[in-house]
């Protein structure tokens, strides 16, 4: 910690873990190109060998797409890991300060869940990077799945530990939770962290051919995922009541959009679980059912997108905190919703509309819809670099706002 901060990030908040999270999410958006546009017969995901084969036999457009996707994954994975390492170091120093002790005794204690959230995302990014860049990975992947389960269980243990500390404090000692400061969706961050752990636990369920591994992935991801849903429902209902009474806290207004990435992550978890049930336990869902599940998820996201943008516009949040002189670490919460909506649209288009036969793959309608997802993706790339410049560049007398 610097006695005289030279940049906003020198006044540390655990919400800066969202910088790592956002970069990791953007790596996933570039992987979507490979997921849906590179043939990978017999496997649920494309691997290095599939990508090389598609590049060697594809058209110029295919080759260009693969170059963009691989470059995007590599750059965003690097930014993800760099931001994670910086945060872990800064967080370790922050824990020794009076500011940390004050945070632990306030509503903002829940922001500590940004750390396991970012850790879980980085494990997912590592797996994506392995699929895209490591030859022969699929030959040993069955040995990696148990290690992935252990890693996500460890991160889940950290997350549940922080949640237990927070709930144990506020539920056993009356008056320690400030309801007047609960006027945002900031308290949904723990649910988001748990959902990220859950989607990681569901990956072996979708990709493994070992029934025991698939079964463990299904059961463990269900436990953590359902816990995330319960937590999110209670946190959202109580927060909405507080917002109706006191209005939405301006610095925390981006959290109104946290429902969007929460739904995307849980939606992917359900898709992975359905695939595992199909391949190992003879539970066969239809393409129409998948399309409708994704349509419902996308509807929820669009409703909360409208609500969030309405409040952000009324409070002039972008004018002050994105394009103005004020800064808040909570601004990084704006990246994840755009990323998540882009990813959900890719799944809705490809696993929903195309699989159900409503839209022909690579038709004009297909590319029109896909263009929306890509536009969202690159808007979030621009936003992330803008925020990185604001918070990690040299200070230009920005006004640093406290984390909520």
Secondary structure as UniProt FT lines:
FT   HELIX           8..10
FT   HELIX           14..16
FT   HELIX           17..37
FT   TURN            41..42
FT   HELIX           48..57
FT   HELIX           60..94
FT   TURN            95..96
FT   HELIX           98..104
FT   HELIX           107..112
FT   HELIX           113..133
FT   TURN            135..136
FT   HELIX           137..140
FT   HELIX           141..172
FT   TURN            174..175
FT   HELIX           179..181
FT   HELIX           186..188
FT   HELIX           189..207
FT   HELIX           211..246
FT   HELIX           250..257
FT   HELIX           258..281
FT   HELIX           287..314
FT   TURN            315..316
FT   HELIX           318..322
FT   STRAND          326..327
FT   HELIX           329..332
FT   HELIX           333..347
FT   HELIX           348..354
FT   TURN            355..357
FT   TURN            361..362
FT   HELIX           364..392
FT   STRAND          399..400
//
